[in-house]
């Protein structure tokens, strides 16, 4: 079973940037499709972006498209989320998630699809 640990969250001003990392241990990272989700108090977990095992053709939510970039380094067992042009509405706890994928090009975008989750990292964007 893969274990996930996020890092890189923090406080940033509107328009700023942050880079989140998700380090995977145990399991074979390259066998998992990965995703980033976020959640604010009282709301359901929201899909941000997903990426396949191979890293091709990531799928972004409309709210972050053009501002966020997902990437993965299978040699380093690490998933990244580069967040630019941050807005106050991006404030949330960000979670990475993993799901074993039989096919290299598949990805998933609902929380129920994912079996493994990190503990989350707080991102706060001040106005």
N, C-alpha and C positions, 0 to 999 in steps of 0.2 A: 504494500500500500504506500502510495506516495504521501509525503508530508510537505506542507507548504508554509513558508514564512515570508510575509510581506515586510517591506521596509521602504523608507524614502518619503513617507508622509511628513506633513508639517504645515506651518502657517506661511502664506504667501499673499501678496497684494494682487488685486485685480490686474490682469494682463501678464502676470508672472508665469513662471514655469516650474514644474516639478517632474522628477523622474522616479517612478515607483519600480521596485524590484520584487520579484517573487522567487525565492530560492526553493528548489525542490530537493528533497532527500528521500531515500528509499525508492524503490520502483525504478522504472526506466522512463525518464522524463520524455524522451522522444516518442514514446508510445501513447502519450496523452494529448488530446485536444485541450486547449486552455482558454480561459476567459477571465475578464475583469468585470466585476459588478460593484455597485455602490449602494449605500443605504443611509438614510437619515432617520432620526427618531420618529416613530409612528408611521413610517411608510414601508412598503414592501421593497425587497431588494430589487434594484434596477439594473438591467443589462447595460453594459458600456461597450464592450468589444469582445470578439472571439477570434481565435486563431487555430488553425489546424495543426496537426502534428508536424507537417512539413514547413509551416509558416507561410504558405501561399494564400493569397486572396483573403486577408482578414475582413471581418464583417463588423462594421461600426454602427452604433446607434446614431440616429440623426442628430441628437443633442451634442455629440462630440466629434462628428465627422469633420475633418479638415483642421481640427485642433489637437486631437490626440493621435498617437501612433503606437501601436502594439508591435512588439518584436519578441523573438525568442532566440536564445543561444543554446542549442541542444548539447553542445560540448561542455557548457558551463552549468547546465541544468537550471537555467534561469529564464524567467519571463520578465519582460519590461513593459512599462507604460509611460511613454513620454507625453506629458501634458503641457501644452502651450496655450497662451491666450486664455488663461484661467478666469472664470467668472465666479461671483459669489454663489450662484446656483450649483456650482460643481462641488461645494462643500458637502462632505459625506465621509463615512468610513468606506474605504475601498478594500475589496476582497478579491483575491485571485482564486480560481477554481480549476479543477482538473477532472477530466473524464477519459477513461481508456477508450481509444478509438481504433476500430479494426481497419479503417481506411485512412490513408494519409491526407486526403483532401477534405475531410469532413470536419465541421465545427458545430457548436451548439450554443444556443442563445437564451435558454430559459434556465432559471436556477435549479429546477427539478431535474434537469439532465445531468447535473454535476454531482459526483460522488464525494469529492474531496475539496476541502476549503481551508484557506488560511485563517488566521485570527483577525485579520483586518488591520489597516493603518489609516489614521485620521488625516484627512486633507481639509484644511480650512482656508478659504479665500476671503480676504477682507476687502470691503468696498472702500 
